[in-house]
Amino acid sequence: MTLSTDHLNRCIRTLESSMEMYRQSKPESIEQEVFRNAIVKGYELSQETSFKLLKRALKDFGHGGKRLDALPVKELLRLSATHGLMTLEEVERWFSYRDNRNNTAHDYGEGFAKETLVLLPGFIRDARALEVALRARFGERE
C-alpha cells in the first residue's frame, strides 16, 4: 500500500507560517487575531489529517475501515503504537494535543490560543515525525 503524506506536510508548513506571522504581528491587532485563528484551524486540520492517515495505515495491518471509523481517537493512537507507527511517549503527547483540540469547540478565545501556542512547537515536531514515519513506511516507491 502507498500513502501520500503531501497534504499533512502542507498543513504542517502552513501552521508553521501562521505561527511566524502571529509572532511578527502587533500584539492585540486584527492581524494577530487573524493569524491566531489561522493557527487554531491549522492545528485542527493537521490533527484530523494525521488521524485519517493513521486509519489508512492501520488498514495495512488488517484492521477494517468500519472498525477504524468507529474507534475513538485515543484508541486509534494506542493502536498506532501497537503497530509501531508511534512510540508510547508520542501517543501520550498526542493525547494532550487531542484534549487541547477538543477545547477548540468551546473556546476560540485568547486563553485557548495561549494554551495552544505553548503546545505547538511539540505538536509540530510530533506531526512532522509522524509524517516522516508514514512516508518512510508507506510512501510511494520509485
CORURJO-V631150 format. One record per pair of residues at least 12 apart in sequence whose ideal C-beta (glycine too) atoms are under 7 Angstrom apart, sorted by the first residue. I is the first residue (numbers start at 1). J is the second residue. Records with the same first field share a line. If there is no record, write none. Layout:
I->J ; J
//
This chain:
1->60 ; 138
2->138 ; 139 ; 140
3->53 ; 56 ; 57 ; 134 ; 138 ; 139
5->53 ; 131 ; 134 ; 135 ; 139
7->49
8->46 ; 49 ; 50 ; 53 ; 131
9->131
11->42 ; 45 ; 46 ; 49
12->46 ; 124 ; 127 ; 128 ; 131
14->42
15->39 ; 42 ; 43 ; 46 ; 124
16->124
18->35 ; 38 ; 39 ; 42
19->39 ; 120
21->35
22->35 ; 36 ; 39
36->113
39->113 ; 116
40->104 ; 108 ; 113 ; 116
43->101 ; 116 ; 120 ; 123
44->101 ; 104
46->127
47->97 ; 98 ; 101
50->127 ; 130
51->73 ; 76
53->134
54->76 ; 80 ; 85
55->68 ; 76
57->85 ; 134 ; 138
58->79 ; 80 ; 83
60->138
61->83
73->98
74->95 ; 98
77->91 ; 94 ; 95
78->91
85->133
86->130
90->126
93->122 ; 126
94->126
96->119
97->119 ; 123
100->115 ; 116 ; 119
//
